[in-house]
Amino acid sequence: MTSNQPSSNEFEEELDSCCSNASCCAPAEPIKRTEAKVGRNDPCPCGNGKKYKKCCGM
């Protein structure tokens, strides 16, 4: 019985060759906020006048 699926060794070799080549994988960059972080006691940015922790910060 033959199958068309690669053996586990062939799959591991292919995986190793891809991940060992740094040019194929983009470097991870941190995500940066565009707005200032809202504190729990700051007014809610939705504009209703309540503190963030009592409004949208549940």
CHARMM-style PDB file with segment names, atoms N, HN, CA, C and O in Angstrom:
ATOM      1  N   MET     1       0.837  -1.179   0.000  1.00  0.00      PROA
ATOM      2  CA  MET     1       0.000   0.000   0.000  1.00  0.00      PROA
ATOM      3  C   MET     1       0.885   1.248   0.000  1.00  0.00      PROA
ATOM      4  O   MET     1       1.758   1.381   0.857  1.00  0.00      PROA
ATOM      5  N   THR     2       0.674   2.148  -0.935  1.00  0.00      PROA
ATOM      6  HN  THR     2      -0.036   2.040  -1.631  1.00  0.00      PROA
ATOM      7  CA  THR     2       1.441   3.388  -0.993  1.00  0.00      PROA
ATOM      8  C   THR     2       0.500   4.558  -0.795  1.00  0.00      PROA
ATOM      9  O   THR     2      -0.676   4.505  -1.155  1.00  0.00      PROA
ATOM     10  N   SER     3       1.041   5.610  -0.217  1.00  0.00      PROA
ATOM     11  HN  SER     3       1.996   5.654   0.075  1.00  0.00      PROA
ATOM     12  CA  SER     3       0.221   6.811  -0.033  1.00  0.00      PROA
ATOM     13  C   SER     3       0.954   8.003  -0.627  1.00  0.00      PROA
ATOM     14  O   SER     3       2.170   7.971  -0.817  1.00  0.00      PROA
ATOM     15  N   ASN     4       0.213   9.033  -0.911  1.00  0.00      PROA
ATOM     16  HN  ASN     4      -0.775   9.060  -0.756  1.00  0.00      PROA
ATOM     17  CA  ASN     4       0.791  10.234  -1.494  1.00  0.00      PROA
ATOM     18  C   ASN     4       1.263  11.223  -0.439  1.00  0.00      PROA
ATOM     19  O   ASN     4       1.836  12.258  -0.779  1.00  0.00      PROA
ATOM     20  N   GLN     5       1.033  10.925   0.824  1.00  0.00      PROA
ATOM     21  HN  GLN     5       0.568  10.085   1.100  1.00  0.00      PROA
ATOM     22  CA  GLN     5       1.434  11.823   1.897  1.00  0.00      PROA
ATOM     23  C   GLN     5       2.913  11.634   2.207  1.00  0.00      PROA
ATOM     24  O   GLN     5       3.408  10.507   2.189  1.00  0.00      PROA
ATOM     25  N   PRO     6       3.634  12.739   2.494  1.00  0.00      PROA
ATOM     26  CA  PRO     6       5.053  12.606   2.827  1.00  0.00      PROA
ATOM     27  C   PRO     6       5.214  11.927   4.186  1.00  0.00      PROA
ATOM     28  O   PRO     6       4.353  12.041   5.058  1.00  0.00      PROA
ATOM     29  N   SER     7       6.320  11.227   4.350  1.00  0.00      PROA
ATOM     30  HN  SER     7       7.020  11.134   3.642  1.00  0.00      PROA
ATOM     31  CA  SER     7       6.580  10.593   5.641  1.00  0.00      PROA
ATOM     32  C   SER     7       6.898  11.673   6.674  1.00  0.00      PROA
ATOM     33  O   SER     7       7.142  12.826   6.318  1.00  0.00      PROA
ATOM     34  N   SER     8       6.895  11.301   7.933  1.00  0.00      PROA
ATOM     35  HN  SER     8       6.698  10.364   8.222  1.00  0.00      PROA
ATOM     36  CA  SER     8       7.129  12.287   8.990  1.00  0.00      PROA
ATOM     37  C   SER     8       8.530  12.873   8.884  1.00  0.00      PROA
ATOM     38  O   SER     8       8.725  14.047   9.199  1.00  0.00      PROA
ATOM     39  N   ASN     9       9.529  12.072   8.439  1.00  0.00      PROA
ATOM     40  HN  ASN     9       9.371  11.119   8.183  1.00  0.00      PROA
ATOM     41  CA  ASN     9      10.889  12.595   8.281  1.00  0.00      PROA
ATOM     42  C   ASN     9      10.950  13.648   7.186  1.00  0.00      PROA
ATOM     43  O   ASN     9      11.621  14.667   7.347  1.00  0.00      PROA
ATOM     44  N   GLU    10      10.263  13.419   6.080  1.00  0.00      PROA
ATOM     45  HN  GLU    10       9.718  12.591   5.949  1.00  0.00      PROA
ATOM     46  CA  GLU    10      10.246  14.399   4.989  1.00  0.00      PROA
ATOM     47  C   GLU    10       9.603  15.699   5.446  1.00  0.00      PROA
ATOM     48  O   GLU    10      10.066  16.781   5.085  1.00  0.00      PROA
ATOM     49  N   PHE    11       8.541  15.601   6.237  1.00  0.00      PROA
ATOM     50  HN  PHE    11       8.166  14.722   6.531  1.00  0.00      PROA
ATOM     51  CA  PHE    11       7.859  16.791   6.736  1.00  0.00      PROA
ATOM     52  C   PHE    11       8.772  17.567   7.689  1.00  0.00      PROA
ATOM     53  O   PHE    11       8.850  18.792   7.601  1.00  0.00      PROA
ATOM     54  N   GLU    12       9.456  16.876   8.588  1.00  0.00      PROA
ATOM     55  HN  GLU    12       9.392  15.880   8.659  1.00  0.00      PROA
ATOM     56  CA  GLU    12      10.348  17.542   9.541  1.00  0.00      PROA
ATOM     57  C   GLU    12      11.500  18.225   8.819  1.00  0.00      PROA
ATOM     58  O   GLU    12      11.887  19.334   9.188  1.00  0.00      PROA
ATOM     59  N   GLU    13      12.058  17.577   7.788  1.00  0.00      PROA
ATOM     60  HN  GLU    13      11.744  16.676   7.488  1.00  0.00      PROA
ATOM     61  CA  GLU    13      13.142  18.188   7.027  1.00  0.00      PROA
ATOM     62  C   GLU    13      12.669  19.455   6.332  1.00  0.00      PROA
ATOM     63  O   GLU    13      13.388  20.454   6.306  1.00  0.00      PROA
ATOM     64  N   GLU    14      11.475  19.423   5.774  1.00  0.00      PROA
ATOM     65  HN  GLU    14      10.891  18.612   5.795  1.00  0.00      PROA
ATOM     66  CA  GLU    14      10.928  20.605   5.098  1.00  0.00      PROA
ATOM     67  C   GLU    14      10.687  21.729   6.095  1.00  0.00      PROA
ATOM     68  O   GLU    14      10.958  22.892   5.794  1.00  0.00      PROA
ATOM     69  N   LEU    15      10.187  21.400   7.265  1.00  0.00      PROA
ATOM     70  HN  LEU    15       9.967  20.456   7.510  1.00  0.00      PROA
ATOM     71  CA  LEU    15       9.930  22.391   8.304  1.00  0.00      PROA
ATOM     72  C   LEU    15      11.227  23.005   8.784  1.00  0.00      PROA
ATOM     73  O   LEU    15      11.310  24.222   8.952  1.00  0.00      PROA
ATOM     74  N   ASP    16      12.243  22.182   9.010  1.00  0.00      PROA
ATOM     75  HN  ASP    16      12.175  21.194   8.874  1.00  0.00      PROA
ATOM     76  CA  ASP    16      13.536  22.680   9.471  1.00  0.00      PROA
ATOM     77  C   ASP    16      14.173  23.601   8.438  1.00  0.00      PROA
ATOM     78  O   ASP    16      14.742  24.630   8.802  1.00  0.00      PROA
ATOM     79  N   SER    17      14.089  23.257   7.179  1.00  0.00      PROA
ATOM     80  HN  SER    17      13.627  22.421   6.884  1.00  0.00      PROA
ATOM     81  CA  SER    17      14.718  24.067   6.149  1.00  0.00      PROA
ATOM     82  C   SER    17      14.053  25.438   6.044  1.00  0.00      PROA
ATOM     83  O   SER    17      14.725  26.430   5.765  1.00  0.00      PROA
ATOM     84  N   CYS    18      12.749  25.502   6.264  1.00  0.00      PROA
ATOM     85  HN  CYS    18      12.203  24.696   6.491  1.00  0.00      PROA
ATOM     86  CA  CYS    18      12.052  26.784   6.190  1.00  0.00      PROA
ATOM     87  C   CYS    18      12.384  27.661   7.397  1.00  0.00      PROA
ATOM     88  O   CYS    18      12.686  28.844   7.240  1.00  0.00      PROA
ATOM     89  N   CYS    19      12.329  27.101   8.568  1.00  0.00      PROA
ATOM     90  HN  CYS    19      12.083  26.140   8.696  1.00  0.00      PROA
ATOM     91  CA  CYS    19      12.505  27.898   9.785  1.00  0.00      PROA
ATOM     92  C   CYS    19      13.962  28.222  10.078  1.00  0.00      PROA
ATOM     93  O   CYS    19      14.236  29.159  10.828  1.00  0.00      PROA
ATOM     94  N   SER    20      14.901  27.478   9.513  1.00  0.00      PROA
ATOM     95  HN  SER    20      14.678  26.717   8.904  1.00  0.00      PROA
ATOM     96  CA  SER    20      16.307  27.783   9.749  1.00  0.00      PROA
ATOM     97  C   SER    20      16.783  28.916   8.839  1.00  0.00      PROA
ATOM     98  O   SER    20      17.842  29.495   9.078  1.00  0.00      PROA
ATOM     99  N   ASN    21      16.017  29.232   7.808  1.00  0.00      PROA
ATOM    100  HN  ASN    21      15.157  28.761   7.614  1.00  0.00      PROA
ATOM    101  CA  ASN    21      16.367  30.305   6.887  1.00  0.00      PROA
ATOM    102  C   ASN    21      15.689  31.587   7.360  1.00  0.00      PROA
ATOM    103  O   ASN    21      14.475  31.729   7.208  1.00  0.00      PROA
ATOM    104  N   ALA    22      16.438  32.511   7.924  1.00  0.00      PROA
ATOM    105  HN  ALA    22      17.423  32.396   8.048  1.00  0.00      PROA
ATOM    106  CA  ALA    22      15.864  33.724   8.505  1.00  0.00      PROA
ATOM    107  C   ALA    22      15.290  34.668   7.446  1.00  0.00      PROA
ATOM    108  O   ALA    22      14.449  35.508   7.766  1.00  0.00      PROA
ATOM    109  N   SER    23      15.727  34.546   6.204  1.00  0.00      PROA
ATOM    110  HN  SER    23      16.411  33.864   5.945  1.00  0.00      PROA
ATOM    111  CA  SER    23      15.245  35.457   5.174  1.00  0.00      PROA
ATOM    112  C   SER    23      13.803  35.172   4.769  1.00  0.00      PROA
ATOM    113  O   SER    23      13.138  36.046   4.214  1.00  0.00      PROA
ATOM    114  N   CYS    24      13.303  33.949   5.040  1.00  0.00      PROA
ATOM    115  HN  CYS    24      13.843  33.239   5.491  1.00  0.00      PROA
ATOM    116  CA  CYS    24      11.937  33.626   4.623  1.00  0.00      PROA
ATOM    117  C   CYS    24      10.913  34.056   5.666  1.00  0.00      PROA
ATOM    118  O   CYS    24       9.739  34.212   5.330  1.00  0.00      PROA
ATOM    119  N   CYS    25      11.311  34.251   6.901  1.00  0.00      PROA
ATOM    120  HN  CYS    25      12.265  34.124   7.173  1.00  0.00      PROA
ATOM    121  CA  CYS    25      10.383  34.610   7.979  1.00  0.00      PROA
ATOM    122  C   CYS    25      10.617  36.055   8.394  1.00  0.00      PROA
ATOM    123  O   CYS    25      11.747  36.458   8.670  1.00  0.00      PROA
ATOM    124  N   ALA    26       9.556  36.817   8.434  1.00  0.00      PROA
ATOM    125  HN  ALA    26       8.638  36.489   8.210  1.00  0.00      PROA
ATOM    126  CA  ALA    26       9.668  38.219   8.835  1.00  0.00      PROA
ATOM    127  C   ALA    26       9.955  38.320  10.330  1.00  0.00      PROA
ATOM    128  O   ALA    26       9.430  37.515  11.099  1.00  0.00      PROA
ATOM    129  N   PRO    27      10.766  39.273  10.767  1.00  0.00      PROA
ATOM    130  CA  PRO    27      11.022  39.427  12.199  1.00  0.00      PROA
ATOM    131  C   PRO    27       9.767  39.934  12.902  1.00  0.00      PROA
ATOM    132  O   PRO    27       8.995  40.707  12.334  1.00  0.00      PROA
ATOM    133  N   ALA    28       9.573  39.498  14.124  1.00  0.00      PROA
ATOM    134  HN  ALA    28      10.200  38.870  14.586  1.00  0.00      PROA
ATOM    135  CA  ALA    28       8.401  39.917  14.888  1.00  0.00      PROA
ATOM    136  C   ALA    28       8.600  41.348  15.371  1.00  0.00      PROA
ATOM    137  O   ALA    28       9.633  41.680  15.951  1.00  0.00      PROA
ATOM    138  N   GLU    29       7.608  42.184  15.129  1.00  0.00      PROA
ATOM    139  HN  GLU    29       6.769  41.914  14.658  1.00  0.00      PROA
ATOM    140  CA  GLU    29       7.660  43.568  15.592  1.00  0.00      PROA
ATOM    141  C   GLU    29       6.562  43.773  16.619  1.00  0.00      PROA
ATOM    142  O   GLU    29       5.449  43.282  16.429  1.00  0.00      PROA
ATOM    143  N   PRO    30       6.848  44.493  17.713  1.00  0.00      PROA
ATOM    144  CA  PRO    30       5.818  44.724  18.726  1.00  0.00      PROA
ATOM    145  C   PRO    30       4.717  45.635  18.197  1.00  0.00      PROA
ATOM    146  O   PRO    30       4.959  46.512  17.368  1.00  0.00      PROA
ATOM    147  N   ILE    31       3.515  45.412  18.686  1.00  0.00      PROA
ATOM    148  HN  ILE    31       3.318  44.700  19.359  1.00  0.00      PROA
ATOM    149  CA  ILE    31       2.378  46.251  18.312  1.00  0.00      PROA
ATOM    150  C   ILE    31       2.401  47.495  19.183  1.00  0.00      PROA
ATOM    151  O   ILE    31       2.517  47.399  20.405  1.00  0.00      PROA
ATOM    152  N   LYS    32       2.291  48.651  18.566  1.00  0.00      PROA
ATOM    153  HN  LYS    32       2.197  48.729  17.574  1.00  0.00      PROA
ATOM    154  CA  LYS    32       2.352  49.914  19.306  1.00  0.00      PROA
ATOM    155  C   LYS    32       0.980  50.565  19.313  1.00  0.00      PROA
ATOM    156  O   LYS    32       0.271  50.552  18.307  1.00  0.00      PROA
ATOM    157  N   ARG    33       0.607  51.138  20.459  1.00  0.00      PROA
ATOM    158  HN  ARG    33       1.183  51.149  21.277  1.00  0.00      PROA
ATOM    159  CA  ARG    33      -0.670  51.852  20.575  1.00  0.00      PROA
ATOM    160  C   ARG    33      -0.606  53.170  19.824  1.00  0.00      PROA
ATOM    161  O   ARG    33       0.426  53.841  19.809  1.00  0.00      PROA
ATOM    162  N   THR    34      -1.712  53.530  19.205  1.00  0.00      PROA
ATOM    163  HN  THR    34      -2.551  52.985  19.217  1.00  0.00      PROA
ATOM    164  CA  THR    34      -1.781  54.825  18.534  1.00  0.00      PROA
ATOM    165  C   THR    34      -2.320  55.886  19.486  1.00  0.00      PROA
ATOM    166  O   THR    34      -2.045  57.074  19.323  1.00  0.00      PROA
ATOM    167  N   GLU    35      -3.092  55.447  20.484  1.00  0.00      PROA
ATOM    168  HN  GLU    35      -3.315  54.482  20.616  1.00  0.00      PROA
ATOM    169  CA  GLU    35      -3.653  56.376  21.465  1.00  0.00      PROA
ATOM    170  C   GLU    35      -3.082  56.058  22.844  1.00  0.00      PROA
ATOM    171  O   GLU    35      -2.538  54.975  23.058  1.00  0.00      PROA
ATOM    172  N   ALA    36      -3.204  56.992  23.770  1.00  0.00      PROA
ATOM    173  HN  ALA    36      -3.646  57.872  23.596  1.00  0.00      PROA
ATOM    174  CA  ALA    36      -2.733  56.778  25.129  1.00  0.00      PROA
ATOM    175  C   ALA    36      -3.603  55.731  25.823  1.00  0.00      PROA
ATOM    176  O   ALA    36      -4.796  55.619  25.539  1.00  0.00      PROA
ATOM    177  N   LYS    37      -3.002  54.970  26.728  1.00  0.00      PROA
ATOM    178  HN  LYS    37      -2.034  55.061  26.959  1.00  0.00      PROA
ATOM    179  CA  LYS    37      -3.730  53.946  27.460  1.00  0.00      PROA
ATOM    180  C   LYS    37      -4.706  54.614  28.428  1.00  0.00      PROA
ATOM    181  O   LYS    37      -4.375  55.605  29.079  1.00  0.00      PROA
ATOM    182  N   VAL    38      -5.909  54.055  28.509  1.00  0.00      PROA
ATOM    183  HN  VAL    38      -6.177  53.250  27.980  1.00  0.00      PROA
ATOM    184  CA  VAL    38      -6.939  54.602  29.387  1.00  0.00      PROA
ATOM    185  C   VAL    38      -6.809  53.948  30.746  1.00  0.00      PROA
ATOM    186  O   VAL    38      -6.849  52.721  30.847  1.00  0.00      PROA
ATOM    187  N   GLY    39      -6.654  54.752  31.806  1.00  0.00      PROA
ATOM    188  HN  GLY    39      -6.622  55.748  31.724  1.00  0.00      PROA
ATOM    189  CA  GLY    39      -6.593  54.226  33.160  1.00  0.00      PROA
ATOM    190  C   GLY    39      -7.988  53.917  33.680  1.00  0.00      PROA
ATOM    191  O   GLY    39      -8.978  54.442  33.171  1.00  0.00      PROA
ATOM    192  N   ARG    40      -8.064  53.065  34.693  1.00  0.00      PROA
ATOM    193  HN  ARG    40      -7.260  52.638  35.107  1.00  0.00      PROA
ATOM    194  CA  ARG    40      -9.370  52.677  35.236  1.00  0.00      PROA
ATOM    195  C   ARG    40     -10.141  53.871  35.811  1.00  0.00      PROA
ATOM    196  O   ARG    40     -11.369  53.900  35.737  1.00  0.00      PROA
ATOM    197  N   ASN    41      -9.448  54.843  36.376  1.00  0.00      PROA
ATOM    198  HN  ASN    41      -8.450  54.821  36.436  1.00  0.00      PROA
ATOM    199  CA  ASN    41     -10.118  55.988  36.997  1.00  0.00      PROA
ATOM    200  C   ASN    41     -10.230  57.201  36.081  1.00  0.00      PROA
ATOM    201  O   ASN    41     -10.728  58.247  36.498  1.00  0.00      PROA
ATOM    202  N   ASP    42      -9.771  57.072  34.836  1.00  0.00      PROA
ATOM    203  HN  ASP    42      -9.366  56.223  34.497  1.00  0.00      PROA
ATOM    204  CA  ASP    42      -9.900  58.165  33.871  1.00  0.00      PROA
ATOM    205  C   ASP    42     -11.322  58.206  33.330  1.00  0.00      PROA
ATOM    206  O   ASP    42     -12.032  57.200  33.370  1.00  0.00      PROA
ATOM    207  N   PRO    43     -11.743  59.364  32.823  1.00  0.00      PROA
ATOM    208  CA  PRO    43     -13.067  59.420  32.189  1.00  0.00      PROA
ATOM    209  C   PRO    43     -13.128  58.473  30.993  1.00  0.00      PROA
ATOM    210  O   PRO    43     -12.142  58.291  30.280  1.00  0.00      PROA
ATOM    211  N   CYS    44     -14.282  57.881  30.789  1.00  0.00      PROA
ATOM    212  HN  CYS    44     -15.083  58.028  31.368  1.00  0.00      PROA
ATOM    213  CA  CYS    44     -14.448  56.906  29.710  1.00  0.00      PROA
ATOM    214  C   CYS    44     -14.343  57.602  28.354  1.00  0.00      PROA
ATOM    215  O   CYS    44     -14.918  58.674  28.167  1.00  0.00      PROA
ATOM    216  N   PRO    45     -13.617  57.007  27.407  1.00  0.00      PROA
ATOM    217  CA  PRO    45     -13.476  57.632  26.086  1.00  0.00      PROA
ATOM    218  C   PRO    45     -14.764  57.626  25.265  1.00  0.00      PROA
ATOM    219  O   PRO    45     -14.828  58.288  24.229  1.00  0.00      PROA
ATOM    220  N   CYS    46     -15.792  56.893  25.706  1.00  0.00      PROA
ATOM    221  HN  CYS    46     -15.739  56.356  26.547  1.00  0.00      PROA
ATOM    222  CA  CYS    46     -17.046  56.891  24.945  1.00  0.00      PROA
ATOM    223  C   CYS    46     -17.801  58.201  25.137  1.00  0.00      PROA
ATOM    224  O   CYS    46     -18.701  58.517  24.359  1.00  0.00      PROA
ATOM    225  N   GLY    47     -17.441  58.967  26.171  1.00  0.00      PROA
ATOM    226  HN  GLY    47     -16.710  58.710  26.803  1.00  0.00      PROA
ATOM    227  CA  GLY    47     -17.990  60.310  26.332  1.00  0.00      PROA
ATOM    228  C   GLY    47     -19.208  60.437  27.228  1.00  0.00      PROA
ATOM    229  O   GLY    47     -19.841  61.493  27.220  1.00  0.00      PROA
ATOM    230  N   ASN    48     -19.576  59.411  28.008  1.00  0.00      PROA
ATOM    231  HN  ASN    48     -19.062  58.554  28.014  1.00  0.00      PROA
ATOM    232  CA  ASN    48     -20.770  59.541  28.832  1.00  0.00      PROA
ATOM    233  C   ASN    48     -20.494  60.204  30.179  1.00  0.00      PROA
ATOM    234  O   ASN    48     -21.441  60.516  30.901  1.00  0.00      PROA
ATOM    235  N   GLY    49     -19.226  60.432  30.547  1.00  0.00      PROA
ATOM    236  HN  GLY    49     -18.456  60.179  29.961  1.00  0.00      PROA
ATOM    237  CA  GLY    49     -18.890  61.130  31.776  1.00  0.00      PROA
ATOM    238  C   GLY    49     -18.567  60.221  32.952  1.00  0.00      PROA
ATOM    239  O   GLY    49     -18.076  60.700  33.974  1.00  0.00      PROA
ATOM    240  N   LYS    50     -18.826  58.935  32.837  1.00  0.00      PROA
ATOM    241  HN  LYS    50     -19.225  58.546  32.007  1.00  0.00      PROA
ATOM    242  CA  LYS    50     -18.495  58.001  33.918  1.00  0.00      PROA
ATOM    243  C   LYS    50     -17.031  57.630  33.857  1.00  0.00      PROA
ATOM    244  O   LYS    50     -16.360  57.844  32.847  1.00  0.00      PROA
ATOM    245  N   LYS    51     -16.532  57.056  34.980  1.00  0.00      PROA
ATOM    246  HN  LYS    51     -17.077  56.882  35.800  1.00  0.00      PROA
ATOM    247  CA  LYS    51     -15.182  56.530  34.968  1.00  0.00      PROA
ATOM    248  C   LYS    51     -15.145  55.304  34.060  1.00  0.00      PROA
ATOM    249  O   LYS    51     -16.153  54.619  33.887  1.00  0.00      PROA
ATOM    250  N   TYR    52     -13.987  55.039  33.490  1.00  0.00      PROA
ATOM    251  HN  TYR    52     -13.168  55.596  33.631  1.00  0.00      PROA
ATOM    252  CA  TYR    52     -13.824  53.919  32.564  1.00  0.00      PROA
ATOM    253  C   TYR    52     -14.184  52.591  33.246  1.00  0.00      PROA
ATOM    254  O   TYR    52     -14.799  51.725  32.624  1.00  0.00      PROA
ATOM    255  N   LYS    53     -13.802  52.427  34.522  1.00  0.00      PROA
ATOM    256  HN  LYS    53     -13.302  53.130  35.028  1.00  0.00      PROA
ATOM    257  CA  LYS    53     -14.062  51.158  35.214  1.00  0.00      PROA
ATOM    258  C   LYS    53     -15.556  50.919  35.464  1.00  0.00      PROA
ATOM    259  O   LYS    53     -15.977  49.774  35.623  1.00  0.00      PROA
ATOM    260  N   LYS    54     -16.352  51.980  35.499  1.00  0.00      PROA
ATOM    261  HN  LYS    54     -16.010  52.911  35.370  1.00  0.00      PROA
ATOM    262  CA  LYS    54     -17.797  51.835  35.715  1.00  0.00      PROA
ATOM    263  C   LYS    54     -18.572  51.789  34.399  1.00  0.00      PROA
ATOM    264  O   LYS    54     -19.769  51.502  34.393  1.00  0.00      PROA
ATOM    265  N   CYS    55     -17.897  52.067  33.292  1.00  0.00      PROA
ATOM    266  HN  CYS    55     -16.924  52.300  33.297  1.00  0.00      PROA
ATOM    267  CA  CYS    55     -18.593  52.140  32.003  1.00  0.00      PROA
ATOM    268  C   CYS    55     -18.152  51.003  31.071  1.00  0.00      PROA
ATOM    269  O   CYS    55     -18.764  49.935  31.064  1.00  0.00      PROA
ATOM    270  N   CYS    56     -17.127  51.224  30.311  1.00  0.00      PROA
ATOM    271  HN  CYS    56     -16.629  52.091  30.316  1.00  0.00      PROA
ATOM    272  CA  CYS    56     -16.684  50.271  29.286  1.00  0.00      PROA
ATOM    273  C   CYS    56     -15.593  49.331  29.768  1.00  0.00      PROA
ATOM    274  O   CYS    56     -15.229  48.410  29.037  1.00  0.00      PROA
ATOM    275  N   GLY    57     -15.056  49.521  30.964  1.00  0.00      PROA
ATOM    276  HN  GLY    57     -15.351  50.269  31.558  1.00  0.00      PROA
ATOM    277  CA  GLY    57     -13.934  48.718  31.431  1.00  0.00      PROA
ATOM    278  C   GLY    57     -14.314  47.514  32.240  1.00  0.00      PROA
ATOM    279  O   GLY    57     -13.534  47.068  33.082  1.00  0.00      PROA
ATOM    280  N   MET    58     -15.496  46.969  32.012  1.00  0.00      PROA
ATOM    281  HN  MET    58     -16.130  47.331  31.329  1.00  0.00      PROA
ATOM    282  CA  MET    58     -15.941  45.821  32.805  1.00  0.00      PROA
ATOM    283  C   MET    58     -15.128  44.638  32.501  1.00  0.00      PROA
ATOM    284  OT1 MET    58     -15.353  43.571  33.073  1.00  0.00      PROA
TER     285      MET     58
END
